[in-house]
Amino acid sequence: MRVAVYSVKSYDEQFLAAANSSGAHEFVFLEPRLTEETALLAQGSDAVCTFVNDDLSEVVLEKLVRLGIRGVALRSAGFNHVDLAAASRLGMQVVRVPDYSPHAVAEHCATLVLALNRKIHRAYQRVREGNFALGGLMGFDLYGKSVGIVGTGQIGACFADIMLGFGCRVVATDPFPDPHCEARGVEYLPLDRLLRDSDIVSLHVPLTPETDRLINAERVAVMRDGVTLINTSRGRLIDTPAVIQALKIGKIGYLGLDVYEEEEGVFFEDYSERVLHDDVLARLLTFPNVLVTGHQGFFTEEALQNIAETTVNNLSAMENASTLVNEVTLERPDGQ
């Protein structure tokens, strides 16, 4: 199968080539994101392989179908950027990578908590300038603090295990409580009570109409003063202007983000010598108690290997008309 692979970085090419060492597929590696303008680059391919910031809207899918492309292989678990209704109407198959390494994202989430609390990012810069003073770097013990986890899928459950290891009280909210979490002592609460009871709140849910702007001004208002808020899932889970306002008045004490609602075209790119035109993101970066990473939570060797191997297997199943265990449809939105 000839596959046009969009949004390719050197590491994508490395791991996909290794997973495809048998030569089962012909990969055409493309650096640009998939958009209406770049869809033509896939001409002559049987399928496209895309990442989280590629455009898989109706107009792009229609253009791909006109080029003879019938399959989309996502190199991600999330699929909120795919118009599944249009894919179904056009007869396009969409597959994803549901499990790559929940530990990678959960550990990154814990890293954000620790770095913000102990102000590692600020301490690092100070020491490099020869300033070894401790003023302004005071943190707090994680032991005994209440950690609220919104969503206990695989990543949320891994993060719960990590926080329990620190001696935290862990509470969670999820329509389907995890027996493993309950056995470990995690208490399930309604969302608003979790927000009131937690010193640290971490988001681990997909972006759906129900979770869009899940953390808004009203929900921020019920949180504890000085709360730590972490989002490693999807940017639009939070209302960014409302969160900025809460940072300004000290309602939110610390904010850790690995995702951002307008990250498309910014994250995964080098802007060190360019002007950042996103005023909201630029404002976030001015806060000393905000730590933003560029969607790197998944970025471990183990995760990239799993993503590449699952992607190649998905493409092989698509080519051989086998059962697509990782297919995403309107009827099976969880891809299971």
Secondary structure, DSSP 8 states (H G I E B T S, - for coil): -EEEE-S--HHHHHHHHHHTTT--SEEEE--S---TTTGGGGTT-SEEEE-TTS-B-HHHHHHHHHTT--EEEESSS--TTB-HHHHHHHT-EEE----S-HHHHHHHHHHHHHHHHHTHHHHHHHHHTT----TT------TT-EEEEE--SHHHHHHHHHHHHTT-EEEEE-SS--HHHHHHT-EE--HHHHHHH-SEEEE-----TTTTT-B-HHHHHHS-TTEEEEE-S-GGGB-HHHHHHHHHTTSEEEEEES--TT-TTTTTS--TTS----HHHHHHTT-TTEEE--S-TT-SHHHHHHHHHHHHHHHHHHHTT---TTB--SS-TT--
